Amino acid sequence: MIGTPRVHHRVTDSTNARARELAAAGAPHGTLVTAEQQTAGRGRQGRAWVAAPAEALLMSVVVRELGAAMLPLGAALAVAAACEALTGAEAGIKWPNDVWLGGRKVAGILLEGRPQEGWAVIGIGLNVATREFPAELSGLATSLALAGAEAPHVEVALAELVPRLDAWIEAPAEHVVAAWRLRDALLGKEISWGGGSGTAAGIDDSGALLVDLVDGGGRVSLDAGEVHLGSGG
Ligand code: BTN
């Protein structure tokens, strides 16, 4: 079960850093690290993850069941379903695992791991009570408070998320892929990435993003990295 044991920090640099230490020291599957505040929250692609104290769910989970599961996609499904339960708004996923409400990012997921040692850490940052974002995020970021009638308590958000994470981590790959396809926020949209641009055409059975290149240039699949909405021109 996810959440046992649980370590809560009032302040730490990064819950992912704490969870990685615990995993390397042998912490069991499901070990949960949470924090009210992070001083050096980490995002994907080497970016920082910033959240005001007590306004976001900041959590990392040690995972040791790495079998057939597709952790990055499964974690996003769990977060999306929890967001819907908490707000009543429909949640989408921008490949691979940004969770969107109303066309803006409400949660990010950072997966770090040592597969050869049999563990991974799923780090989740979910904006819960934030009502104002820094200028550079305005128009891009949202929170449960902005998307629903009332901001749930961070612990309530955690309680909605944990059983869903448990279920999606264990789910067979084909179920994860099928459910993920129903939440694909990029499908049919113009996207760009470091290597080009085209129209997002869903994911393949391994979770890679399919893109139809511009001007009939064929179809490519991206299995890592980051894509942006828009042609990038
Ligand atoms: C992203 O770039 O979208 C991923 C953001 C992941 C942020 C969370 S907050 C809790 C956990 N600890 C970290 O340092 N990062 C993740």
Residues whose N, C-alpha, C, O or C-beta is under 5 A from the ligand:
A	BS01	BTN	S14 T15 N16 A40 G41 R42 G43 R44 W49 L58 M59 G108 I109 L110 G123 I124 G125
